[in-house]
Amino acid sequence: MNIGYARVSTAEQNLTLQTDALAAVGCERVFVETASGAQRDRPELQRALDFMRPGDTLVVWKLDRLARSMRQLIDTVELLQAKGMGFRSLTETIDTTTAGGMLVFHVFAALAQFERAMIRERTRAGLEAARARGRKGGRPRSLTNKDLAIVKSMLRDPDITIVDVARKLGVSPATLYRQLPGGRSAISEGMV
């Protein structure tokens, strides 16, 4: 069974072009939605996927109606394949139920994987170049050495709680525990 999915980003846009094309290729059921393509939570798409059974094919008018990013598209098609379902895009003539359609889809997937690898390489090279110039990555520590000394002296008093100290310094108790592994007991034993 062909299951159609049509999406527009705003209520002012018209679904007619998409729904007519989906009906023309024999979609027995069409799920329609008004939602941004970047939005991950699309209830009608989820309903369409839940409605489908092994052997069914999800049909869209154009790839960007299903997913905004290549990663999102690949994840959705791989999910369909894992469930024994196909995918078809009318405009790009991709049909994963055919050998040629699978080839085209795998080329897209390979290009997306290549793009992610290139981004990782550029990021790594940028971080190494920054380190070579003496820059450190990551967020700055939220507590200075002076703050930590104050924390240690406050926590030596058993009547003062971690929550009290955190509130006084304007940080969360989790931040204190990260900065002082072992917490109060490590301070009293002289470990930090």
C-alpha positions as CSV (number, residue, x, y, z in Angstrom):
1,M,0.0,0.0,0.0
2,N,1.2,3.5,-0.8
3,I,0.9,5.9,2.1
4,G,1.3,9.6,1.3
5,Y,2.7,12.3,3.5
6,A,2.3,16.0,2.5
7,R,3.6,18.9,4.5
8,V,3.6,22.7,4.3
9,S,5.4,25.1,6.7
10,T,2.7,27.6,7.2
11,A,-1.1,27.7,7.1
12,E,-1.0,30.2,4.2
13,Q,0.7,27.6,1.9
14,N,-1.4,25.2,-0.2
15,L,-1.3,21.4,0.0
16,T,-3.2,20.8,-3.2
17,L,-0.2,20.3,-5.5
18,Q,1.2,17.7,-3.1
19,T,-2.1,15.8,-2.4
20,D,-3.0,15.7,-6.1
21,A,0.4,14.2,-7.0
22,L,0.1,11.7,-4.2
23,A,-3.4,10.7,-5.3
24,A,-2.3,10.4,-8.9
25,V,0.3,7.7,-7.9
26,G,-2.3,5.7,-6.0
27,C,-1.7,6.7,-2.4
28,E,-4.6,5.0,-0.5
29,R,-4.1,7.2,2.6
30,V,-2.5,10.6,2.8
31,F,-1.4,12.3,6.0
32,V,-1.2,16.1,5.9
33,E,0.6,18.4,8.2
34,T,1.4,22.1,8.7
35,A,4.8,22.2,10.5
36,S,8.3,23.4,9.9
37,G,10.6,20.8,8.3
38,A,13.2,21.6,10.9
39,Q,10.7,20.6,13.6
40,R,11.5,17.1,14.9
41,D,8.1,16.5,16.4
42,R,5.6,16.1,13.6
43,P,2.6,14.2,14.8
44,E,1.1,13.4,11.3
45,L,4.4,12.0,10.1
46,Q,4.5,9.8,13.2
47,R,0.9,8.7,12.6
48,A,1.8,7.8,9.0
49,L,4.7,5.7,10.2
50,D,2.6,4.1,12.8
51,F,-0.1,3.3,10.3
52,M,2.3,1.6,7.8
53,R,2.9,-2.1,7.7
54,P,5.8,-4.2,6.2
55,G,5.6,-4.0,2.4
56,D,4.0,-0.5,2.4
57,T,5.8,2.5,0.8
58,L,5.9,6.1,2.2
59,V,5.4,8.5,-0.7
60,V,6.3,12.2,-0.6
61,W,6.0,14.8,-3.4
62,K,9.6,16.1,-2.7
63,L,12.4,15.1,-0.3
64,D,12.2,18.4,1.6
65,R,8.6,17.6,2.6
66,L,9.9,14.7,4.6
67,A,13.1,16.0,6.1
68,R,15.1,19.3,6.2
69,S,18.5,17.7,6.6
70,M,20.2,14.8,4.9
71,R,20.8,13.2,8.3
72,Q,17.1,13.4,9.2
73,L,16.2,11.9,5.8
74,I,18.6,9.0,6.1
75,D,17.4,8.2,9.6
76,T,13.8,8.1,8.5
77,V,14.5,6.0,5.4
78,E,16.7,3.6,7.5
79,L,13.9,3.3,10.0
80,L,11.5,2.4,7.2
81,Q,13.9,-0.2,5.7
82,A,14.4,-1.8,9.2
83,K,10.6,-2.3,9.3
84,G,10.5,-3.7,5.8
85,M,8.9,-0.6,4.3
86,G,9.9,1.4,1.2
87,F,10.2,5.1,0.5
88,R,9.5,7.1,-2.7
89,S,10.0,10.7,-3.6
90,L,8.1,11.8,-6.7
91,T,10.1,14.9,-7.7
92,E,13.5,13.3,-7.3
93,T,12.3,10.0,-8.6
94,I,13.8,8.0,-5.7
95,D,12.2,4.7,-5.0
96,T,13.9,2.5,-2.4
97,T,11.8,-0.5,-3.4
98,T,13.8,-0.7,-6.6
99,A,17.5,-1.5,-7.1
100,G,18.2,1.9,-8.9
101,G,16.3,3.8,-6.2
102,M,18.4,2.1,-3.5
103,L,21.6,3.0,-5.4
104,V,20.6,6.7,-5.5
105,F,19.7,6.7,-1.9
106,H,23.0,5.0,-0.9
107,V,24.9,7.6,-2.9
108,F,23.0,10.3,-0.9
109,A,23.8,8.6,2.3
110,A,27.5,8.2,1.4
111,L,27.7,11.9,0.6
112,A,26.1,12.8,3.9
113,Q,28.6,10.6,5.7
114,F,31.5,12.2,3.8
115,E,30.2,15.6,4.7
116,R,30.1,14.7,8.5
117,A,33.6,13.3,8.3
118,M,34.9,16.5,6.6
119,I,33.2,18.6,9.4
120,R,34.9,16.5,12.0
121,E,38.3,16.9,10.3
122,R,37.9,20.6,10.1
123,T,36.8,20.9,13.7
124,R,39.7,18.8,14.9
125,A,42.2,20.8,12.8
126,G,40.8,24.1,14.2
127,L,41.0,22.9,17.8
128,E,44.7,21.7,17.2
129,A,45.6,25.1,15.7
130,A,44.0,26.9,18.6
131,R,45.8,24.7,21.1
132,A,49.1,25.4,19.3
133,R,48.4,29.1,19.8
134,G,47.9,28.5,23.5
135,R,44.1,28.6,23.6
136,K,42.1,26.0,25.6
137,G,38.7,24.7,24.5
138,G,35.6,24.3,26.6
139,R,33.7,26.5,29.0
140,P,35.6,28.5,31.6
141,R,35.4,27.1,35.1
142,S,32.6,28.6,37.1
143,L,34.6,28.7,40.3
144,T,38.0,30.3,40.7
145,N,40.7,29.0,43.0
146,K,39.6,31.7,45.5
147,D,36.0,30.5,45.3
148,L,37.1,26.9,45.9
149,A,39.1,28.0,49.0
150,I,35.9,29.7,50.3
151,V,33.8,26.6,49.6
152,K,36.3,24.3,51.5
153,S,36.3,26.6,54.5
154,M,32.5,26.8,54.5
155,L,32.1,23.1,54.2
156,R,34.3,22.4,57.2
157,D,31.4,23.7,59.3
158,P,28.9,20.7,59.5
159,D,25.9,23.1,59.9
160,I,26.4,24.6,56.4
161,T,25.0,22.4,53.6
162,I,26.3,22.0,50.0
163,V,23.0,23.7,48.9
164,D,23.7,26.7,51.2
165,V,27.2,27.1,49.7
166,A,26.0,26.7,46.1
167,R,23.3,29.3,46.7
168,K,25.8,31.7,48.2
169,L,28.2,31.4,45.2
170,G,25.4,31.4,42.6
171,V,26.1,27.9,41.3
172,S,24.3,24.6,41.4
173,P,25.2,21.9,43.9
174,A,26.2,19.7,40.9
175,T,28.8,22.3,40.0
176,L,30.3,22.1,43.5
177,Y,30.4,18.3,43.4
178,R,32.1,18.4,40.0
179,Q,34.7,20.8,41.4
180,L,35.1,18.9,44.6
181,P,35.0,15.2,43.9
182,G,34.1,13.4,47.1
183,G,32.3,16.5,48.5
184,R,32.4,17.3,52.2
185,S,34.1,14.0,53.2
186,A,37.0,14.6,50.8
187,I,37.5,18.0,52.4
188,S,37.4,16.7,56.0
189,E,39.9,13.9,55.0
190,G,42.2,16.5,53.4
191,M,41.9,14.9,49.9
192,V,41.0,18.2,48.1
